[in-house]
Amino acid sequence: MKKQITFTKKKMNRLTGVINKFRDAKILVLGDFILDQYIWGNVSRISPEAPVPVVDIKRETYLPGGALNVGNNIRTLGATVLPCGVVGRDIWGRMLLKRVKSEGIDTSGIIVDSSRPTTLKTRVIAHSQQVVRFDRESTEEISEKDMNKIVNFFRKKINDVDGVIIEDYGKGVINPELLRYIVKMAGKYNKFVAVDPKEKNFKYYKNVTIITPNKKEAYNASGRSLEDRHTSIEDVGRLLLRRLGCKAVLITLGEEGMALFERSGKISKIPTAAKEVFDVSGAGDTVIAVLSLAMSSGADFNEAALIANCAAGIVVGKVGAASVTKDELLSSFK
């Protein structure tokens, strides 16, 4: 039987107070922008041409993904988000911009580059299950011109925000030079930097405030194997803390919940809040969005992780890269 999360009345009041302050938070989200395409249908037979299901398509939907899904999670919780990243001058880029503008989100940090394609992820969903995914993208580093535009935007906005989220999907926006600048400037203005990492880029994330890898990413980044029975999650968390020099590491463990490691030496194990799991895509986006909002609203690392864990438990019960609302989050405590 899974462990249950229980809160005292005092703890409930404290966490509720933090969530009610979300509306005053303002977060800059920098990273890779993705357009998520969902093709919905039904499967009733197997193809006679190959042993694959035949999907009878019923509808298509498009959602902002990647760093923009993080931004959407911040928006649905009533806070202000400033997204910064690059899209192509193509139909997918126009769709992303149109959707972001329709949500009332500031688009002044979105750079349009005619030399790059907009990243498109196409997921085929049948009977609430993902059948296959197609990716169309470029993973080359952004141009120096684009990077300078990001730096200029960051310089203008850093004093006006509570903190910065780095959403690294490995599509070329995040590079060592840009990260060093961001960490330095954020430190100068006493702003936190939270990173949703890409496995291959771990060496770039030194001196950030907090990082949120999943279990596989954390083990691989520490040079350990998930199959190594002699290496515990505690070993991995402590190693990442030392290696990166950050204040905290929050490792998401799927059905096992989360493990929080703090520079002080404190380790917190948080059991999952999920009741049902339909789709884990976008759960990491929700975790870092809610974690950052909580930190912006006066929560310590443990409190922020508790709230983020509850938010993750909500979105995995939805299909697609979903977001969570304030009312859903408050209800989850009950």
N, C-alpha and C positions, 0 to 999 in steps of 0.2 A: 504494500500500500504506500502511495506517495505521501510524503510529509506535507502537512497543511501549514500555510502561513497564518499566524494569528497575531493580532495587534491588541495591545491594551487600549483603553479609552483615551489615555493621555497620548499614546503614540498615534492613534487615529486622528485626534485633534491636531497634533503637530503636523502630520503628513497632509491632512486636508487644508491646513493653513498655507502650507507650501504650494499646493496645487492652485489654490485661490489667488496666489500671487503671479501665476504664469502670465496673466494678461499684461503685466507690466514689463515682461522680459523682451529683450531684443537681441537676436542672435544672427551673426554673419556665418553663412554656410558656404564653404569653398570646396569645389570638387568637380567630379565628372557628372555631366548631365546625360540622362538616358531617357528615351521615349519607350515606355512599355506598351506593347501591343498585345492584347488578349483576343484570341479567336476562340469563341465558345461554341460547343456543339455536342452531339451525342454519338456514341459508338454502338452499333447493333450487329456488326459483322466484321470479319477479317478479310483483307484484300486477297483475291485469287492470284494476284501477281507476286505477292511476297507475304511472309507471315507478320503483317503489320495491321493495326486497326484502321478502319475507314471512318473518318470523322465527318459527320453530316453537319456542316457549319450553319449556325443559327444567327449569330451576331458577332460584331467586333467592337472592342472598346480600346481607348487609348488613355494612358495615365502618365504623368511626369514621374520618372524613376531616378534612381541614383541619388545624387545630392538634392535633386528637386523633390524626391519623396521624403527626404529628411525635412526639407522646407515645408512640405505640405503637412507633415505631422506637427510641426511647430505652429503653423497657421490654424489647424483645426483645434488646437488647444488654446487658442485665443491670443497667442503671442505674436510678435512682429519678427519676420524673417527677411534677411537680405541675402539672396542667393548670388553667388559669383562663380562663373564658369564659362564654357565655350560650347556653342552649337554651330552646325553647318548652315550655309545659305541654301537650304533645300526644303522640300515639303515637310520633312519630319521636324526640322528646326522651326519652321513657321508654325506647325501644330503645337510644339512645345511652348513657344512664346505666347501664342494665342491663349493656351490653357492657363499658363501662369498669370497672364494679365487678367483673365476672367475671374481669377480667385482674389484679385486685389493685391497681389504681391508685387513689390518693387522689382522692376526688371532692369534697372540701370547698371547692374553688375553682370548682365548677361552679354557676352561678346559673340558676335556673329563673324565666322571665318569661312570665306568661300572656298578655301583650300582643303577644308576638312569635312567629312560627312558627320551628320548627327548620328550618335549611337542609337540603334534600334534593336530592341530585344522582342522577339515575337514568341509568345507562348500559346500553345494549343491546349485548351482545357476541355475535357469531356467528363461529364458526371462528377464535377468538382475535383477532378484529378488532372495534373499536368501530364500530357501525353508526350510532348516534344517541345524543344525550344530552339529558335534560330537567332543568331547574333550577326548583325551587320555593323561594322565599326572600324575605326582606326585606333591603334594603340601607340602611335608615334607621339613623342613629346610635342607640346604646343610650341608655336614659334616664339621667338624672343619678343616680337611685337605684341602678341597676345599676352605674354607674361608681364610685360611692362604695363599693359592696360589693367591687369589684375592687381599689380602692385600699387598703381595709382588709385584704384578704387578702394583697396584695402587701407591705404594711407588716409584717405578722406573719411572713411567710416569707422575706423578702429576705436576712436574715442567715444563714439555714440552707441556702441553695442556693449552688452554684458560679457560676451565671450565669443569664441570662434569654434566652429566645427569643421574639421577636415574630413571630407568624405572621399576616400581614395578607392576607386574601382579599377585603377590601373589602365585608364584610357588616355593618359598623357598629360593631364592637367597638373598633377602633383609631381614635383621634382625636388631634389635636394636643395637647390639654390632658393627656390620659392619657400620651402618649408623653413629653412634657416631664417629667412627674412621675417616670416610670419611669427615664429616663436620669439624672435628678438623684439619685434614691435609689440607683440602682445604682452611680453614681460615688462616692457617700458611703460605701458599703460595699465598694468596690473589686471589684465584680462586672461581668463583661462583659455586653454587650447585643448579641445577634446578630439580624439582621432578614431575614426572607424577605419581600420588598417587594411592594406593590401599585403598579402603574405610576403611577396618578393621585395617590398619596400620597407620592411621593419627597421632596417639600419638607418633610415632617414628620420625616424620619429624621436630622436633624442631630445630630452628636456621639455617634452609636452606635459600638460597637466595630467591627463588621464587617457588611457587607450582601451578600446573595447573589442579585443579579438574573440573569435569563437574558439572552441577547444582545439580543433585541428590547426588553425592558424597559430595559436599560442605554442603548441607542441613543436610544430615545424620551425617557428621562429627561434625557439630556444635550442634547436638542434637535436631535439629528442623525438622519439617515435611514440605514437599512440599505443603501439603494441608493447612498449617497454614497461613491464610491470614494476620495475625498480624506480621508475620516475613518476612521482605523484603530481597532481595538479598544484599542490603547494610548492613543490620544487620548481615547477615551471613558472608560477606566478612570481616567486621571489627572484628567480633568475632574470625575468623580464624587467622587474623593477630596478634591479641593479644595473642591468645592461643599458636600459634606456634613460635612467635618471629621472623618471617621471614621478609624480606624487602618488599615483594610484593606477592599478591595472584591474579592469573588470572583465573577467573571462566568462562568456556565455557558454552554458553547458547543455543546451537543448532541454531534454526532458528532466535533466538533473538540476536545472535552475541556473544559478550564477555563483561565481566565487570572486570576492572582492579582496584585493591585496593593497594595503596602504603602506606608505613609506615608514610610518610609525611602527610597523611590524604587525599591526592588527590584520587578521584574516576573518572574513565573514562569509559563511555559506548561506545561500538564499535558495530555498526550494522553489520549483516552478509554480507559477500561478495559473498555468494553462489548464482548462477543463477539457477542451477538445482541440486537436490539431488538424487543420485542413491544408494550410499552406504556410511555409516558413519564409517565403520570399518577402523581403522588406522588413522582417522582424528586427534585424540589426539596425536598420534605419530608425525604427521606432525607439529602440533602446537608447541610441545616442542622442536623439532629439529630446526625449523625455528626461534623460539623465542631465543633459545640459540645461534644460529649462529649470529643473529642480535645483541645480547648483546656482543658477542665476537668481533663484528665489529664496536663497538662504539655507538650503539643505546642505548637510555635510555629505561626504562620499557615501556613507552607509544609507542614509535616508534617501539620497538620490537614486541609489541602486535599487532600493526597495520599491520605489515608485516606478522606475523603469521596468522592473521585473513584472509588476502588475500590468503595465501597458503592453509588454510583449505577450503576456498571457491572453490578452484580448485580441491582438491582431493575428495571431496564429490560428485563431478560430474563424478567420475570414479568408476568402479566396482572393488571391491577387495581392499586389503591393498596397496594403490597406493602411489607414491611419486610425487614430483613436481620438475620441472627444473627451472633454473635461467631465461630462456627466458619466460616460462609460467608466472612466478612471476612478471617479469618486464611488460609483456603485460597486466596482470590483473589490473595494475594501470591505464591503458589507457581506 
